[in-house]
Amino acid sequence: MTAGVAPDPAPAATLGRTLVPALLVALAAPALFVLLVPWLGWLLLASGVGTAAIVERGRVRASAPSLTRDLSLIAAGMLIVSTISLEAKLDDLSMVRFTLVLGGAVAVPYAISRWVYRDRAIRFPWRGGERWRPWQWGWLGTVLVLGWLILPFYFITSGVYRNWPVVDTPDLIARLFVGVGAVGIWDELFFICTVFALLRRHLPDLAANVLQAIVFVSFLWELGYRAWGPVLTIPFALLQAVIFVKTRSLAYVVTVHLLFDAVVFAVLVHAHNPGLLSGIFFVSP
């Protein structure tokens, strides 16, 4: 099954047995990235994968999609991410560390799925096979307008822009631009093409979407989207998965994310350099 094809609806009893271990794995994200309690996150991950193995028993090695195997891939990615602090930093060592760890969180589950489990569970469907429709172009414009209206108010009035380093030189501004964009692309590779795609092999789209959003928003919390940030990041995470299902295009969801992140970048530069972009935004620090 490809990432863009929905699974058959599961009977209620099967859904319950599947949802519990998947929920345990998803709840490890708040433990690891919000509460910052590693042992609790590890316990939840082990409980989720272990419960799935008990439910599946001998079917873990079957050629059909295995919940145990798929949850182990999600757990592996989350464990890799949790090995570093997600505090935004722009020095050389921190950027290399982010690159290696976040890259590994996508590459390792992909490699295990393909060459150890012999299963093409994780895919990255770039184009989706169709040209972008008028509503897709319209949504890109809507994202820019919404970001311009909402993000300055959120970052500046809540003070969360201080969770990112001061960018007051051309070099630091360039590093911020690269970092924000790279993390935005990674978000779609991991949360949508890995976590969401794996979960929806076993759960209805709505349940899989809610669980991936838990993981997505928890990561963004530690990254710096705090205060009332989840009011923005939860709808964004849910919508990105819905759009991915509808378009089957990684290119499109990445484009949406990068447009949103372009506004994030501009707001952070504006917040750390009062007066530089005051003519663009309505709110100033």
C-alpha positions, 0 to 999 in steps of 0.5 A: 500500500502506498502512503496515499491510499487509505486502508480498508475500514477496520472492525470496531474490535480490531480498531480498539486493539490497534488504537491502544498501542498506537496511542501509547506510542503517540503519547510518548511524544509529549513525554519526550518533547514537552515534559522532557521526561525521557524515561516516561517516553521510553516506557510509553514507546516500549509499552506501545510496541510491546502491546502491539506485539502481544495483540499480533502475536505470530502475525508480526512476521507475516507479509501483510502490514504489521502494527508492531513493525510500523510502530517500531519504525515510528518509535525509532524515529522519535528516539533518534530525535530525542537524543538532542535538545531541539532548542533553536541554535545557529552555530555550526555544531548545532546545525550539523547536529540537527542535520544528522539527527533529524536526517537519521530520524527519517533515514533509519526508519526508511532503511529498516522498513525497506531492507530489514522488514522488506516492506515499502511502508514509507514512501515519498510521493513527490508529485502525486500524478496530477497538476495542481488544481485551482483550489490548491493555488488558492490555498497557497495564497490563503496560507500567506495571508493567514500567516501574515495576519496571525504569526506576527501577533502570536510571536510578538505578543506572546514573546515566543520569538525569544525562543529563537536566537537573535539574528542581527547580522546577514550571516545569522539571518541567512542561517535562520532562513536555511534552518527554518526551511530545512526543518519545515521540509523535514516535518513533512518527511517525518510526520506526514510521510513516515508517522501518518503514513504508517499509522493509516495502514492500521487506523482510519484516517481521522484517528491516524491524523489525530495521533500524528498531530500529537507527535507533530505538535509536541516536536514543535513545542520543544522547538519553540512554538509555546505559549498558545502556539498549539492553537495554531500548530494543531490545526496546521498539523491536521490540515497538512495530513488532510491535504496530503491525503487529498493531493497525494503530493509531497511537493504540495504539502512541502510548498504549503509548509515553506510558504508558512515558514517564510512568514515565520522567518520574516517575523523572527527577523522583524522581532529581533530587528525592530524597525527593519520590517515595520512597514510589512507587519502590523505588530512590532516588538 
